Amino acid sequence: MQLHKILSIVISLFFSVLSFSGYSQNNSFYVSELNGKYGVKNDKGETIVPEKYASVVILSDGSFLVYEENPGWPMIINRKGETLVSKTNYIGKVLDAFESHYICQYYKEGKMADIVLIKAPDVILYNFPLKYIHAEFVKDSCYTYVDAQTLTQGEKLLLDINGKLLTGADNVQNFDYIKKLFRNCNGYAVVLKNKGYDGILSGVYDLYKKKMIIPCNFSDIEFDEKTGLIKAYDKVKTLTYNLYDMSGQLVRSWEEIKK
């Protein structure tokens, strides 16, 4: 438990520095101290969280990771003091936070263990296999998802905000990564698939309907804002492309376009 005490202090200090620097820029919250106990105040000096905790960390979504005692297990609370993730979850670290969703890492048998996606209050959405060492939210105004990484560079797992797999062994959508989203926020993403000898090829996936629109058979994909069509570049002649509509139907081939 002594190791856990030291670890919890180090983690708390580390995240407090990060969170304080982030929030001090917009003057929203800061960690306050009174007689050796910690809380949170806003930029007007008004108390948001009373100074009664052994440690407080401000998370990126505006919630707070707090320790009631040290050593002890942390919990996540909101500005009203309501528990979002209870200390009985035995989390050791919060990797990321987004709109009442938290990517946490358990602390077991004296060391950091498996990563978990939690939705407040205390709903376990997904437990990552042990080989995944980090996960974070890819935060976008159109669509936010979770990106997890193993020790092997490029070995990733993607899931949606509800904990449903987008890639992985059980995924039948036939892509490995999300490259980018179409900026008109229609739920479409340019996705990539490693096809070995043929290299990494691009396609289009509908994140909302969870289906492939254009298979990963192209060197690159672009969305043409002017025409509202999709440019799919040939994997051999990479400067030539065909035009597809938003349902994945071919509109014009390169032979027709270049005339």
Sequence and secondary structure as in RCSB ss.txt:
>XXXX:A:sequence
MQLHKILSIVISLFFSVLSFSGYSQNNSFYVSELNGKYGVKNDKGETIVPEKYASVVILSDGSFLVYEENPGWPM
IINRKGETLVSKTNYIGKVLDAFESHYICQYYKEGKMADIVLIKAPDVILYNFPLKYIHAEFVKDSCYTYVDAQT
LTQGEKLLLDINGKLLTGADNVQNFDYIKKLFRNCNGYAVVLKNKGYDGILSGVYDLYKKKMIIPCNFSDIEFDE
KTGLIKAYDKVKTLTYNLYDMSGQLVRSWEEIKK
>XXXX:A:secstr
 HHHHHHHHHHHHHHHHHHHHHHHTTT EEEEEETTEEEEEETTS EEEEEEESEEEE TTS EEEESSSSS EE
EE TT  EEE GGG EEEEEEEETTEEEEEEEETTEEEEEEEEETTTEEEEE  TTEEEEEEE  SS  EEEEEE
SSTT EEEEETTS BSSSTT  S  SEEEEE TT SSEEEEEEE GGG EEEEEEETTTTEEEEEEEESEEEEET
TTTEEEEE SSSTT EEEE TTS EEE HHHHT 
